[in-house]
């Protein structure tokens, strides 16, 4: 939310766009454009809302600053690519802001925040905010070699900061649309990511189920932290989201993962041949579930 105290009047460039199937490339370009725009004379801030129609708003001190940005080579290049490859339709409006007001609520212990924040004995389980992208970037890069054996093959761009930002945006969007709950487990100071658990593919109706995936930093292994984080996450999903069947699958050679699930009460339901492509190879998986029907 743009809330800077600036001198009135100022101007806003409102860009509303409907994207085609190539939207991911546009979102990466948009991140780059905002980074460059922030360095231009007269730039004040930005806001965006991503849905079926994306709305990107940039704020500027005067019309001359907007015109200079519109003529910037990166902006003209993005417009050309968008019209030829990314956009179904778009609209650009330039408006003058003549007045503004704002409200910030005081903290209220009786009103829960929209995005959950779960405290455990040794950490905090939460959905990351965009300004915490450097923490995710550190987690991914520092554990790159350790995770390689247990994850799909990653393109080099996966380890860039911009990808971490995109991932957080998607996590928050998935939460708001009730599609997935991607919790990151941080230390008590919330300065470092220790692990991660994602409750995805949520189905309500007659199923009330989801899938569970998780990871833990190499330096935090064999401390019981994964059990601690998953216990909190599972309790939240069962009590707050009415999920009574949680499915988790692991490779037979990953005995540590199997032990974590067994301790949490997951039971084996079968085996799937060539279930997921991990580290470039199709791997069999043991299928497990934690069922707690009312």
C-alpha positions as CSV (number, residue, x, y, z in Angstrom):
1,X,0.0,0.0,0.0
2,X,1.4,3.4,-1.0
3,X,1.3,5.6,2.1
4,X,4.2,8.0,1.7
5,X,3.6,11.6,2.9
6,X,4.2,13.6,-0.3
7,X,3.2,17.1,-1.4
8,X,-0.2,17.4,-3.2
9,X,-1.0,17.3,-6.0
10,X,0.8,14.4,-7.5
11,X,0.0,12.0,-10.3
12,X,-0.7,8.3,-10.8
13,X,-0.3,6.1,-13.8
14,X,-2.8,3.3,-13.6
15,X,-2.1,0.3,-15.9
16,X,-4.8,-2.4,-16.0
17,X,-4.0,-5.5,-18.1
18,X,-5.5,-8.9,-18.9
19,X,-2.7,-11.4,-19.6
20,X,-2.6,-14.5,-21.8
21,X,-0.8,-17.8,-21.0
22,X,2.6,-16.1,-21.1
23,X,1.9,-14.1,-18.0
24,X,4.9,-15.4,-16.1
25,X,7.3,-13.6,-18.4
26,X,5.4,-10.4,-18.0
27,X,5.4,-10.6,-14.2
28,X,9.2,-11.0,-14.3
29,X,9.5,-8.0,-16.6
30,X,7.2,-6.0,-14.4
31,X,9.4,-6.6,-11.3
32,X,12.4,-5.3,-13.3
33,X,10.5,-2.3,-14.6
34,X,9.4,-1.3,-11.0
35,X,13.0,-1.6,-9.9
36,X,14.2,0.7,-12.7
37,X,11.3,3.1,-12.3
38,X,12.1,3.6,-8.6
39,X,15.5,5.1,-9.7
40,X,13.9,7.7,-12.0
41,X,13.5,11.3,-11.1
42,X,10.0,12.1,-9.7
43,X,9.1,8.5,-8.8
44,X,7.1,8.4,-5.5
45,X,6.0,4.8,-5.1
46,X,3.9,1.9,-6.5
47,X,1.0,-0.5,-5.8
48,X,-0.3,-3.5,-7.5
49,X,-3.1,-6.0,-7.4
50,X,-2.8,-9.3,-9.2
51,X,-5.8,-11.3,-10.3
52,X,-7.7,-12.1,-13.5
53,X,-7.0,-8.4,-14.3
54,X,-3.7,-7.0,-13.0
55,X,-3.6,-3.4,-11.8
56,X,-0.2,-1.7,-11.6
57,X,-0.1,1.8,-10.2
58,X,3.0,4.0,-10.1
59,X,3.0,7.4,-8.5
60,X,4.9,10.4,-9.8
61,X,5.6,14.0,-8.7
62,X,4.5,15.6,-12.0
63,X,3.5,14.8,-15.5
64,X,7.0,15.4,-16.9
65,X,8.3,12.5,-14.8
66,X,5.6,10.2,-16.2
67,X,6.3,11.3,-19.7
68,X,10.1,10.7,-19.2
69,X,9.3,7.2,-17.8
70,X,7.0,6.4,-20.8
71,X,9.9,7.2,-23.1
72,X,12.4,5.0,-21.2
73,X,13.8,2.3,-23.4
74,X,12.8,-0.5,-20.9
75,X,9.2,0.8,-20.9
76,X,8.9,1.0,-24.7
77,X,10.5,-2.5,-25.0
78,X,8.0,-4.0,-22.4
79,X,5.1,-2.4,-24.3
80,X,6.3,-3.9,-27.6
81,X,6.7,-7.4,-26.1
82,X,3.3,-7.1,-24.3
83,X,1.4,-6.1,-27.3
84,X,3.0,-8.9,-29.4
85,X,3.2,-11.7,-26.8
86,X,1.7,-11.1,-23.3
87,X,-1.4,-8.9,-23.4
88,X,-5.0,-9.8,-24.2
89,X,-6.0,-6.2,-23.5
90,X,-4.8,-3.2,-21.4
91,X,-5.7,0.3,-20.4
92,X,-3.5,3.1,-19.2
93,X,-4.9,6.1,-17.3
94,X,-3.1,9.1,-16.0
95,X,-4.8,10.8,-13.1
96,X,-4.1,13.7,-10.7
97,X,-4.3,13.1,-7.0
98,X,-5.8,16.1,-5.3
99,X,-6.5,14.7,-1.9
100,X,-5.7,11.7,0.3
101,X,-6.5,10.2,3.7
102,X,-5.5,7.0,5.4
103,X,-6.3,4.8,8.4
104,X,-4.0,2.3,10.2
105,X,-5.7,0.1,12.8
106,X,-4.2,-0.4,16.2
107,X,-3.1,-3.8,17.2
108,X,-6.0,-5.8,18.7
109,X,-5.3,-9.1,20.5
110,X,-8.9,-10.1,20.0
111,X,-8.8,-9.8,16.2
112,X,-6.6,-12.3,14.3
113,X,-4.6,-11.0,11.4
114,X,-5.6,-12.0,7.9
115,X,-2.4,-14.0,7.3
116,X,-1.7,-16.5,10.2
117,X,1.3,-16.3,12.4
118,X,1.8,-19.4,14.5
119,X,4.2,-19.4,17.4
120,X,5.9,-22.6,18.5
121,X,8.5,-23.3,21.2
122,X,11.4,-22.6,19.0
123,X,10.1,-20.5,16.1
124,X,7.4,-18.8,14.2
125,X,5.3,-20.4,11.3
126,X,4.0,-17.8,8.9
127,X,3.3,-16.8,5.3
128,X,6.1,-14.5,4.2
129,X,5.6,-10.9,3.2
130,X,7.3,-9.5,0.2
131,X,10.0,-7.6,2.2
132,X,11.1,-11.0,3.5
133,X,12.1,-12.2,0.1
134,X,15.9,-12.0,1.0
135,X,15.3,-14.5,3.7
136,X,13.8,-17.0,1.2
137,X,16.6,-16.3,-1.2
138,X,19.1,-17.1,1.5
139,X,17.3,-20.3,2.4
140,X,17.1,-21.5,-1.2
141,X,20.7,-20.6,-2.1
142,X,22.4,-21.8,1.2
143,X,20.7,-25.2,0.9
144,X,20.9,-25.6,-2.8
145,X,23.3,-28.6,-2.8
146,X,21.5,-30.3,0.1
147,X,18.1,-30.0,-1.5
148,X,19.2,-31.1,-5.0
149,X,18.8,-34.8,-4.2
150,X,15.2,-34.4,-3.0
151,X,13.7,-31.8,-5.3
152,X,12.9,-31.4,-9.0
153,X,15.7,-30.1,-11.2
154,X,15.9,-26.3,-11.0
155,X,16.8,-23.7,-13.6
156,X,19.5,-21.3,-12.6
157,X,16.9,-18.5,-12.4
158,X,15.3,-20.3,-9.5
159,X,18.1,-19.1,-7.3
160,X,17.7,-15.4,-8.2
161,X,16.1,-12.9,-5.7
162,X,13.4,-12.0,-8.2
163,X,12.2,-15.6,-8.3
164,X,11.9,-15.5,-4.5
165,X,9.8,-12.4,-4.8
166,X,7.6,-14.1,-7.4
167,X,7.3,-17.1,-5.2
168,X,6.1,-15.1,-2.2
169,X,3.6,-13.2,-4.3
170,X,2.2,-16.6,-5.5
171,X,2.1,-18.0,-2.0
172,X,0.1,-15.0,-0.8
173,X,-2.2,-15.2,-3.8
174,X,-2.8,-18.9,-3.2
175,X,-3.6,-18.2,0.5
176,X,-6.2,-15.5,-0.4
177,X,-7.8,-17.8,-3.0
178,X,-7.8,-20.7,-0.5
179,X,-5.7,-22.9,-2.8
180,X,-2.6,-23.5,-0.7
181,X,-1.0,-22.5,2.7
182,X,2.7,-22.1,2.3
183,X,4.2,-21.7,5.8
184,X,7.8,-20.8,6.4
185,X,9.3,-21.7,9.8
186,X,11.5,-18.9,11.1
187,X,13.7,-18.5,14.2
188,X,12.1,-16.5,17.1
189,X,13.7,-13.3,15.8
190,X,12.2,-13.9,12.4
191,X,15.6,-13.2,10.8
192,X,16.2,-16.6,9.3
193,X,14.2,-19.4,7.6
194,X,14.7,-22.8,9.3
195,X,12.2,-24.8,7.2
196,X,9.1,-24.8,5.1
197,X,5.8,-26.7,4.9
198,X,3.2,-26.3,2.2
199,X,-0.4,-27.5,2.4
200,X,-1.5,-27.5,-1.2
201,X,-4.3,-28.6,-3.6
202,X,-7.0,-28.0,-1.0
203,X,-10.4,-29.6,-1.7
204,X,-13.4,-29.0,0.5
205,X,-16.9,-30.3,-0.4
206,X,-17.1,-34.1,0.3
207,X,-13.3,-34.5,0.6
208,X,-11.8,-31.9,3.0
209,X,-8.3,-32.9,2.1
210,X,-4.9,-31.5,0.9
211,X,-1.3,-32.5,0.2
212,X,1.7,-31.7,2.3
213,X,5.2,-30.9,1.2
214,X,8.1,-29.8,3.5
215,X,11.8,-29.1,3.8
216,X,14.3,-28.3,6.5
217,X,17.6,-26.4,6.3
218,X,20.7,-28.7,6.3
219,X,22.0,-27.0,9.5
220,X,18.8,-27.6,11.4
221,X,18.5,-31.4,10.8
222,X,18.1,-33.9,13.7
223,X,16.8,-31.3,16.2
224,X,13.1,-32.1,16.0
225,X,12.3,-28.8,14.3
226,X,10.4,-30.3,11.4
227,X,8.1,-32.2,13.7
228,X,7.6,-29.0,15.7
229,X,6.7,-26.9,12.6
230,X,4.5,-29.6,11.1
231,X,2.6,-30.1,14.3
232,X,1.6,-26.4,14.4
233,X,0.8,-26.3,10.7
234,X,-1.3,-29.5,10.8
235,X,-3.2,-28.3,13.9
236,X,-4.0,-25.0,12.1
237,X,-5.2,-26.8,9.0
238,X,-7.4,-29.2,10.9
239,X,-9.0,-26.6,13.3
240,X,-9.1,-23.4,11.2
241,X,-9.4,-24.8,7.7
242,X,-11.5,-27.9,8.4
243,X,-9.1,-30.2,6.7
244,X,-9.4,-33.8,8.0
245,X,-7.3,-35.7,5.5
246,X,-3.7,-34.7,4.8
247,X,-1.6,-36.7,2.3
248,X,2.2,-36.7,2.2
249,X,4.4,-38.8,0.0
250,X,8.1,-39.6,0.2
251,X,10.8,-41.6,-1.6
252,X,11.6,-44.9,0.0
253,X,15.3,-43.9,0.4
254,X,14.3,-40.8,2.4
255,X,14.0,-42.6,5.7
256,X,14.3,-39.3,7.7
257,X,11.1,-38.0,6.0
258,X,9.3,-41.3,6.6
259,X,10.2,-41.1,10.3
260,X,8.9,-37.6,10.6
261,X,5.6,-38.6,9.1
262,X,5.3,-41.7,11.2
263,X,5.9,-39.7,14.4
264,X,3.1,-37.3,13.3
265,X,0.7,-40.2,12.9
266,X,0.7,-40.6,9.1
267,X,0.0,-44.2,8.0
268,X,1.1,-45.8,4.7
269,X,-1.6,-46.3,2.1
270,X,0.4,-47.7,-0.8
271,X,3.3,-47.1,-3.2
272,X,3.3,-45.3,-6.6
273,X,5.7,-46.2,-9.3
274,X,7.5,-43.3,-11.1
275,X,5.4,-40.9,-9.1
276,X,7.5,-37.7,-9.3
277,X,10.5,-36.5,-11.3
278,X,13.1,-35.7,-8.7
279,X,16.6,-34.5,-9.6
280,X,15.9,-35.4,-13.2
281,X,14.8,-39.0,-12.5
282,X,11.3,-40.5,-12.1
283,X,11.1,-41.8,-8.5
284,X,8.8,-44.2,-6.8
285,X,7.0,-42.8,-3.7
286,X,5.4,-44.2,-0.6
287,X,1.9,-42.7,-0.1
288,X,0.8,-41.8,3.4
289,X,-2.1,-39.9,5.0
290,X,-3.1,-38.4,8.3
291,X,-6.9,-38.9,8.6
292,X,-8.8,-37.3,11.4
293,X,-12.5,-37.3,10.3
294,X,-15.0,-35.8,12.7
